[in-house]
Amino acid sequence: MTPATILLRQSHPNFIPDGVLTSQVFMPNSEDEGRMSVYDGDQITPVESYRHYTEVLGKQSHSVWGLTKAEVDDAGVPAEPNALLGFPSHSIIDFGNRGEKECRRIAKRLKALALSRGCLYLPVQGAAAA
């Protein structure tokens, strides 16, 4: 993983109401323990990450968004590889023990960066990416 590595983040449909990306996509959830899962874009494409997430892991995703390792590191939430058995491209963005207010502030910054890059994959589903 290099500073230019694109980290691929799946967006749950609930976090894209009316086709508008929310910063909730870039917040760790309760089961993440402050370590938000992403895919290492050097190892997997946005399309492949979507298929893995939806078909192999059986989870819902509306679309795939990206941030570089340098961007998340600069935001104070460093990214690192975190390969799992059968899931070598798994990586994490480490929010640590930050409080919810600080996580929300960082998530808004990450959302802005992702929006500036644009949606990396949107499957045909009758909805447009924000």
N, C-alpha and C positions, 0 to 999 in steps of 0.2 A: 504494500500500500504506500502510495506516494502522496504528497500534498495535492496533486492534480486528480487523484482518484475520485471518481464520482460515486457517492454513496447513494444507493437507491432506496427510497422509502415508499412503502405501499400506503395508500390513503383509503381508509375505511369509508364506505359510502355515507355513513352517518356524519362524517366530518367534511362532506362536500354538499351541504344543503343547497338546493337549486343550482348546482353546478359551480358553486363558489368555494374555493379552497379555504379552509379555516386553519388557524395556527394549531388547533388540537392535533392535527396530523403530526406535528413535530414536538409533541409532548410525550414523555414516557408514560405508560399506563401503570395501573396498580400492580400488575404482575411483573413489570420490568425491573423493579427495584432500582430505579434511577439509571438503568442501562437500556437505552432505546435501540431496538434491533433495526438494522439496515443490511442491505446487500452490498458487497464489494463489487463495484462496476468494472474493475479490472478482470474479474473472474466470471461475470455473468452479465448478459444484456438486460435492458429494461423489460423486454418481452419475456425472456426466460425467467426473470425474477417474478414477474406477474404470474406466469404459469406455475412456477414452483409454489408460490404463496397460495394460489387458489386451488390448484389441482393436487399438489402433494401435501401441503399443510392443511388444506380444506378451509382456508379462511377467506373472508371477503375483501376485495380491493376494488376501488373505483378506477384508480389510475396510479401511475408511478411518477414520482418526483425525485429530483436529485440535488445534492449538495456536494461540494468538494470537501475532502478531508481538511484542506487549508481553511475553508470557510467555517467549519464547525470548530476546528481548533481555535481559530481567531475569536469565535463567539464564547470561548471558555468551556466548551463541552467536547473534549478530545475524542477522536474516533480511533478505534483500534480493531484489528482482526480478532475474531472470536469464533473460529471454526468449530462446528458441531459435527458429530458423527452423521454422515450422509448429507451434510450441509456445509461444505467447505467455504462458501462465499459469505457465510454469516459474519457480520461485524456488529459493533456496538458504538453508539454515541453515548458517552458517559456524562450524565447530568449530576452524578455524585449524590450528595445528601442535601441538595438545594431545596429550599422551600417552594411551595406552589407558585407564589407570586414571582419569584425569580425565574422559575421554569417557564412561566407564561411569557415573561419579558423576552427570554431567549428564544422561545418558540415563535414569537412574532417576528423576530429578526431572521430566523431560519426560513420562515414562510416567505418573507420578502425576497430572500436570496433565491429560493426555489421558484417563485413566481417570475423573477427576472430571467431565469434560465428557461422557463416554460415546462410544460408537461412533457415527460420523456416517453410515456406510453399511455394511450387511452384506447382500450378495446372498444370495438363497435358495440354501443349499448344505448344509443339514442340520447346520450347526454354529452354536453360539451364541457371541457375542462375550463377552469377559471384562469 
